[in-house]
């Protein structure tokens, strides 16, 4: 025992309740996504523990996990509550993703193979067909991460996975803008085509614009919603001004048309 632990007295120490805390975190996350737990709703530790028939320990672990992912906030003397949606946070998440995913893609492209590109293509097609918001978020993440997997940078991929988790609530807002779901799928197709050609600069530019455009869309929607009277916030997102504003993709489309004409 002393050799394995370098003399540290671990005997009798309790094993972490990862499976229980993860189950509780997943359940709370789903309730937030489905609107059963609204922004700023209290997450009372004792009530949650009673509901799941567990002690306070796994509940605390679950709440800390949700806080690290941006789903909850924990305040001294106030406890935990569902985190509110923040326009600034959404924009920043996508700005950071833009920089890091561009880097990851540049590192990954030289290492892609016929097999990995086949997998990416299948994931892109699955995301395009998906209409369920929960499943789309998962398929969208799988597509993006499969693009970067051959980079061989585990710490970078771990950071990107965390950012995807933190931005999941915001990505779901995109389903209030049906026209942008189709546009996003088209952008995935463009990115994948550049990756297959081995065109690193173009692929990096496309993925950066794709992410910045999504962040800008969500930022504008949340900013405009915050400025509306309380009664108007129930209006579907597609009815808001943000949905009517064109994204930066138009310039990308023009440049693509020019490229095709010159080829």
KARA-V173184 format. One record per residue. D_LAST is the distance of its C-alpha to the last C-alpha in Angstrom with 2 decimals. Layout:
D_LAST
D_LAST
This chain:
68.21
68.64
66.36
63.53
63.80
64.83
68.12
66.73
68.99
66.68
69.34
70.03
66.87
65.27
61.90
59.17
58.78
55.01
54.88
57.14
55.50
52.03
53.29
54.73
51.60
49.44
51.91
52.03
48.25
48.00
50.72
48.86
45.60
47.53
49.32
52.73
52.94
51.87
50.74
53.80
55.90
58.35
57.89
61.55
62.05
65.39
64.15
61.12
63.39
65.79
63.03
61.76
65.28
64.37
65.66
64.18
62.50
59.47
59.08
58.88
56.30
54.22
54.43
53.41
50.39
49.39
49.95
47.67
44.90
45.47
47.12
50.59
52.41
55.71
58.07
61.38
64.36
62.09
60.57
57.24
55.34
51.97
49.50
48.31
44.64
43.48
40.56
40.57
40.66
37.76
35.55
36.67
36.07
32.43
32.02
33.47
31.42
28.23
29.19
30.58
27.99
25.19
27.33
28.08
24.51
23.59
26.63
26.00
22.45
23.47
26.37
24.80
25.48
24.74
27.95
27.32
23.87
25.56
28.16
25.81
24.06
27.54
28.66
25.71
26.55
30.21
29.69
27.72
30.63
33.34
35.40
38.32
38.03
39.87
37.83
34.53
35.37
36.13
33.00
30.81
32.51
32.20
28.42
28.08
30.62
29.13
25.91
28.12
30.80
29.44
29.71
33.33
34.68
37.51
38.78
35.42
35.00
38.57
37.89
34.89
37.05
39.70
37.31
36.09
39.77
40.58
37.78
38.48
40.70
38.08
35.25
37.59
37.68
34.11
35.59
37.20
33.77
32.49
29.31
28.37
28.95
26.16
23.88
24.84
24.04
20.51
20.14
21.51
18.84
16.08
18.13
18.70
15.08
14.53
17.83
16.98
13.95
16.48
14.66
18.01
17.33
15.05
17.57
20.42
19.22
18.69
22.09
23.79
22.67
23.58
27.04
27.72
26.87
29.35
31.94
31.68
32.08
35.16
36.58
36.49
38.02
40.82
41.52
41.86
43.92
46.27
46.90
47.88
51.53
52.52
52.77
49.21
47.68
48.11
45.56
42.47
39.63
37.35
39.91
39.66
37.72
35.48
33.93
33.12
31.34
27.55
26.10
23.64
20.98
20.11
18.45
16.49
15.39
14.40
12.35
10.60
10.00
8.69
6.23
5.20
5.58
3.81
0.00
